[in-house]
Amino acid sequence: MKVLMLAWEFPPNIVGGLGRHSYNLVKALNSLGIHVELFLPRGKYTIIPGVDYIILPEEIKFSVYSNVHNLSVAYLDLLERVRAYTDAAVMSALTKDFDIIHANDWLTALAGIKVKELAGKKLIVTIHSTEYTRTIGHPWKFIEDIERMAVQKADVVVTVSEYSKNMISRLYNISPDKIKVIYNAIDQNEYSKHRLNANSKLVLYVGRLSPQKGVDHLIRAFKLVSENDKDAILGIAGEGPELGKLIDLTIDLDLQGRVIFFGRVSEEELHLLYSIASVFVMPSVSEPFGITALEAIASRVPTIISIESGVSEVVNNTFKVNFWDSYQMADIILGILNYNGVGDELSKNASAEIKKLTWENSARQFIDLYKQLLSN
């Protein structure tokens, strides 16, 4: 079977979960004997032996989506890149031999729709998150229109959680029967179970700095933590459009020296942070899934997650909070930091719980879906 895979993010060009998902799914599909034709914007990428990389023309360069909402110029530039990607992908795709089309998010959806119309092939669109949730209810209409068209034109829509499925169905008025949930996964072998005895009392966040992620709520909770534990430190790893606002909030709350903004970190640095963290917090306002929570759990870090997340559907052995409840969040953080063993048993059980979430299992579900579409 030959799959035409349309992607935008791919290692090392990773902004969030989309890039990790694309890489690990393609790698797993390839290992299971699926021939993948991978279409990507210009850039240097991690090579998976056996996968055919189609790097689109020089003028179409990977663009970081996470930062565009503050800058109209960057937004317009991104849209031009998406249009150029669409045109080039369609022209190239029509010269290829493939059985099915698989597009990822709005960035590649237009290309998928056009290839479907011209080649007469079935189309799967994976929606990793919606424009409405990314912007906390202030969507760019053009992007929202593309998403609406994508879910209408696709033969099947795939998303990463029941939480996201319900959101897509409600926002775009499509039947839940058209939407299939295939959860994200993790390769636990890549994450160390060895905890460094750094005595750091590090409270860790990893992810994009965007309104959707709720990092401001975590900083407010940490203010309460800092008043009760003079040794606690909040580490924030990631970048995004909210960085300036979050730094200002840190200053307003007089948390200079207690909050560290690491910026974008390498994989090696990320693994080190997980190994010394005392607690990991994912305070999202709206989170379709939450791969970083899986990474923390795989690293045996006691984990606190927002109830408003997809990962909360598949992991029970974590602390779950309302993102807006800074007092509850602070109480749990303090409990983990100051009472030995509070999070240890939970983190051990959570690590066992996610063993079923492998990329091979996810890839097999996609293959079953491909076969089902091709047989109809």
Order of alpha helices (4+ residues) and beta strands (2+ residues): beta-alpha-beta-beta-alpha-beta-alpha-beta-alpha-alpha-beta-alpha-beta-beta-alpha-beta-alpha-beta-alpha-beta-alpha-beta-beta-alpha-alpha-alpha
